[in-house]
Amino acid sequence: MPAWKAALDDYDEEFGDRDPDEQPVLLTLVVTDGEADDWREFESVLEKATARRVFVVAIVGHGRKHDATLAAYQEAARKNLAQDRFGKAHVEVVSFDAVTDPEEIALDLITLVS
């Protein structure tokens, strides 16, 4: 959450004085190994994503913590989709549980956010 709050503060400082319709989309890429202590708090941020606040969450690693984090973020993405009246996904969750090559992960992430 500290990184998200810092990013949001920077965005608001740069664009907060503009009319909301004139503010650029805030695309946030989150890369996590599922070990963060505050991921449940961030889950509520994902549930409230909008067309103006879009998230790509990439989870690397494997094991029970990875799987639990993946399931939680996928549920947050499903809740967000259910709340969007246009059926547009504002949260994309991907797992890199079988990928260990950092170059492959980087290329996949670039593809996801472009």
C-alpha positions in Angstrom: 0.0 0.0 0.0 2.8 2.5 0.6 3.8 2.3 -3.1 0.2 2.7 -4.3 -0.4 5.7 -2.0 2.8 7.3 -3.2 1.9 6.8 -6.8 -1.6 8.2 -6.2 -0.1 11.2 -4.4 2.2 11.9 -7.4 -0.7 11.5 -9.8 -2.9 13.8 -7.8 -0.1 16.4 -7.6 0.4 16.3 -11.3 -3.2 16.0 -12.6 -5.5 16.6 -9.6 -6.3 20.2 -10.6 -7.8 19.1 -13.9 -11.4 18.2 -14.5 -11.8 14.5 -14.0 -12.7 14.0 -17.6 -9.4 15.6 -18.7 -7.2 13.6 -16.4 -5.2 10.8 -18.1 -5.9 7.2 -17.3 -3.8 6.0 -14.4 -2.4 2.6 -15.5 -0.8 0.8 -12.6 1.4 -2.3 -13.0 1.8 -4.3 -9.8 4.4 -7.1 -9.7 4.3 -9.2 -6.6 5.5 -12.5 -5.3 2.4 -12.9 -3.0 4.4 -12.2 0.1 3.2 -8.6 0.8 1.6 -8.2 4.2 -0.9 -5.6 3.0 -2.2 -7.3 -0.1 -5.7 -7.7 1.4 -5.9 -3.9 1.8 -4.9 -3.4 -1.8 -7.6 -5.9 -2.9 -10.2 -3.3 -2.0 -8.5 -0.8 -4.3 -8.7 -3.3 -7.2 -12.4 -3.8 -6.5 -13.0 -0.1 -7.1 -10.9 0.2 -10.3 -12.5 2.3 -13.0 -11.9 3.2 -16.7 -9.7 6.0 -15.3 -7.8 3.7 -12.9 -6.7 0.5 -14.6 -4.5 -2.2 -13.0 -2.4 -5.1 -14.2 -1.4 -7.4 -11.4 1.4 -9.9 -12.2 2.1 -12.5 -9.6 5.4 -14.4 -9.7 6.5 -17.4 -7.7 4.7 -20.6 -6.7 3.3 -22.4 -3.7 0.5 -21.8 -1.3 1.0 -18.0 -0.8 1.2 -17.5 -4.5 -2.0 -19.4 -5.1 -3.8 -17.6 -2.3 -2.7 -14.2 -3.5 -3.7 -15.1 -7.1 -7.1 -16.3 -6.0 -7.7 -13.2 -3.9 -6.7 -10.8 -6.7 -8.8 -12.8 -9.3 -11.8 -12.5 -7.0 -11.2 -8.7 -6.7 -11.1 -8.5 -10.5 -14.4 -10.5 -10.7 -16.0 -8.1 -8.2 -14.8 -5.1 -10.1 -16.1 -6.5 -13.4 -19.5 -7.2 -11.8 -19.7 -3.6 -10.7 -18.8 -2.1 -14.1 -22.0 -1.5 -16.0 -20.3 -1.8 -19.4 -18.7 -5.2 -18.7 -15.2 -3.8 -19.1 -12.4 -5.3 -17.2 -10.3 -2.6 -15.3 -8.2 -5.2 -13.5 -6.1 -7.9 -15.3 -4.5 -10.5 -13.1 -1.8 -12.8 -14.5 0.3 -15.5 -12.9 3.9 -16.2 -13.8 4.0 -19.4 -11.7 5.8 -21.5 -14.3 8.0 -18.7 -15.8 11.4 -18.1 -14.4 13.0 -16.2 -17.3 13.0 -12.4 -16.4 13.2 -11.4 -20.0 10.1 -13.4 -20.8 8.2 -11.9 -17.9 9.3 -8.4 -19.0 8.1 -8.9 -22.5 4.8 -10.4 -21.4 4.3 -7.4 -19.0 5.0 -4.9 -21.8 2.5 -6.7 -24.0 -0.1 -6.6 -21.2 0.2 -2.8 -20.6 0.4 -1.7 -24.2 
